[in-house]
Amino acid sequence: MAEYQTHEHEVLVIGAGGAGLRAAIEASALGAKVAVVCKSLLGKAHTVMAEGGIAAALANVDDRDNWKVHFADTMRGGQYLNNPRMAQLHAQEAPARVRELEAWGALFDRTPDGRILQRNFGGHKYPRLAHVGDRTGLEMIRTLQDHGIHRGIDFFMECTVLRLLKDGGRIAGAFAYDRERGFFHLFRAPAIVLATGGAGRAYQITSNSWEYTGDGLALAYEAGATLMDMEFVQFHPTGMVWPPSVRGILVTEGVRGEGGILLNKDGRRFLFDDIPENYRAQTADNEEEGWRYTQGDKNARRPPELLTRDHVARCIVREIREGRGSPHGGVFLDISWIKRKLPNAAEYIKRKLPSMYHQFKQLADIDITAEPMEVGPTTHYMMGGVRVNAETQMSDVPGLFAAGECAAGLHGANRLGGNSLSDLLVFGKRAGEYAARFAQQSRPATPDPEEVEAVARQALAPFESYSGDNPYQVQRELQEVMQNWVGIVRREEELHRALEALGRLKERAKRASVTGNREYNPGWHTALDLHSLLVVSEAIARSAIERKESRGAHFRDDYPSQDPAFGRVNVVVRKGADGTMQVTREPLPPMPAELQQIIEEMK
Ligand SMILES: Cc1cc2nc3c(=O)[nH]c(=O)nc-3n(C[C@H](O)[C@H](O)[C@H](O)COP(=O)(O)OP(=O)(O)OC[C@H]3O[C@@H](n4cnc5c(N)ncnc54)[C@H](O)[C@@H]3O)c2cc1C
């Protein structure tokens, strides 16, 4: 018999980033008994790393902004594959969530007349990102933690959930292990909010930290929920490329929002050569106009560096492939050039981008106020995730909710920068509210003790295996497969090759063996993460095969154009009755006439 501690709550939140904390605060405000579980330390979730800001149509810097413009920008950025109701709720509710954060103590940068300052970001028509220098996520997490910690929420840190448990068709709890001491926990709860963030660790080059192995997606999939839009992985155009030890670390889009420009090795601003037709009217075609835009000139058009991330990333890849890249396989991002425009440029850069200044100084010995950075695409964000109801955030499994990066729908084929932090607040709140209501109206649910035993046995299997299959080696090979064959530019033949390789890695992962004991054993933790990585990677590869066109973040070299047949369908993934992964196409929810009209007007 496995030994474990049992805990009873009404709402269990898995993940302590922005979405999880906001959900926990809301559920507890409604009187629910709430626990938050997180894989690392409290305060260390990805949200804390967010730099650029929170997108919300506050209209503080440009009074032409409003929810309709934000909605239309989000839909266009997502190539109209977004769930329209989610995009509407997000645009309408984001301003209130930002003001609420301010009321709870967040100190945003200010306009001269004392309102929340907003900055430009790719794909947003007006300056829209509320920010705190380039440390917005830190302020957001600090505020949510300060606010949440006094509400009597139970926190379990360094605790990884391995399996969701059901009672009949509905959620009954979760099984987890304590990373530090190695013992097991059984959480009983009729409502669970998944807020586990992304899956960037499925790739070799990523801005994501070690804990982002797609656990929430795999947990939901195994519990019978539907995953959606898994082919849409966002490759952020600007990650560090040198030195090798820091490859993939994010260089915020805020650098471009403050005037940074992208250059190839010949000093050419190559993005001027390739402005997509649907953005041409809004995009500057000369340096002077682009600069005036970043300085707040309302009559100027945005520089091409602020086109959507998918487009900018592909242009960078083209420059590198065609031999016009920088010495270490990237291109140049230059903010120091603004000294030609501003007498106090160095001070301006240090004030607006303090983290970037220190990041490059300390990690690459580069002074960004004086010389250009070398940058290249890095795996950054999952647009795909758990399919949820737009109003409640509940998945197809009764009692299972999802919010934040691990949920799908809001961003469609490509997320706009800044739209994640607002997503966390808007839909974190909704998930917490509806999870609390669901729990309060539910009969008690009981996990099956035999299932609990089986999960515990599986978790300990790597200690019993003597195959010699090293979990780190399996993880590294998986990352290589995804980077090389399921990356920014995809081809059918390579995607199939990736699936075959993933099949072989799945067999090796089952046999993975570890030594030592259960107290803080990173080899064991890596072995346990492999299942999530494999599920997520397979779902990405299979969905990428299914979408035989190029749209947003998904680019198929063998189908380089958009195909109208895919214009109104999501690719969805479910676990079949025989245990294999099933991929189908399903129509998007219908677009209400009033939302269609907004899109037409904004065009
Ligand atoms: C460097 C960087 C900069 C960014 N800048 C911006 C920006 O300026 N604006 C913007 O909008 N977006 C930005 N993003 C994206 C944004 O930060 C993330 O998408 C967002 O923070 C995700 O929040 P979340 O609450 O969904 O999850 P996270 O903040 O990622 O938190 C996930 C939580 O789940 C826990 N967890 C995971 N698996 C398990 C498990 N099995 N068991 C228990 N707990 C688990 C983790 O420990 C963590 O606590 C940035 C991302 C990065 C990496």
The ligand as a Gaussian input file, in Angstrom:
#p B3LYP/6-31G(d) Opt

LIG

0 1
 C       10.616000      35.567000     -20.313000
 C        9.152000      35.727000     -20.567000
 C        8.606000      36.999000     -20.753000
 C        7.249000      37.170000     -20.993000
 N        6.730000      38.436000     -21.137000
 C        5.383000      38.596000     -21.287000
 C        4.785000      39.908000     -21.326000
 O        5.460000      40.919000     -21.200000
 N        3.458000      40.010000     -21.477000
 C        2.654000      38.917000     -21.592000
 O        1.456000      39.077000     -21.721000
 N        3.193000      37.668000     -21.541000
 C        4.521000      37.481000     -21.384000
 N        5.055000      36.219000     -21.314000
 C        4.158000      35.072000     -21.310000
 C        3.531000      34.955000     -19.940000
 O        4.439000      35.323000     -18.952000
 C        3.074000      33.532000     -19.651000
 O        2.327000      33.049000     -20.717000
 C        2.203000      33.546000     -18.417000
 O        2.895000      34.112000     -17.345000
 C        1.727000      32.172000     -18.039000
 O        1.036000      32.307000     -16.831000
 P        0.236000      31.110000     -16.192000
 O       -0.386000      31.618000     -14.941000
 O       -0.618000      30.474000     -17.215000
 O        1.381000      30.061000     -15.839000
 P        2.815000      30.264000     -15.172000
 O        3.067000      31.629000     -14.685000
 O        3.736000      29.692000     -16.174000
 O        2.726000      29.330000     -13.905000
 C        2.555000      27.938000     -14.029000
 C        2.512000      27.339000     -12.652000
 O        2.150000      25.977000     -12.761000
 C        3.017000      25.197000     -11.934000
 N        3.030000      23.838000     -12.458000
 C        3.356000      23.402000     -13.703000
 N        3.211000      22.067000     -13.770000
 C        2.787000      21.644000     -12.546000
 C        2.472000      20.380000     -11.978000
 N        2.554000      19.248000     -12.681000
 N        2.115000      20.332000     -10.678000
 C        2.034000      21.455000      -9.928000
 N        2.307000      22.683000     -10.414000
 C        2.672000      22.770000     -11.707000
 C        4.332000      25.921000     -12.000000
 O        5.162000      25.568000     -10.944000
 C        3.837000      27.365000     -11.897000
 O        3.592000      27.701000     -10.558000
 C        6.417000      36.034000     -21.068000
 C        6.963000      34.750000     -20.875000
 C        8.310000      34.588000     -20.631000
 C        8.868000      33.199000     -20.451000

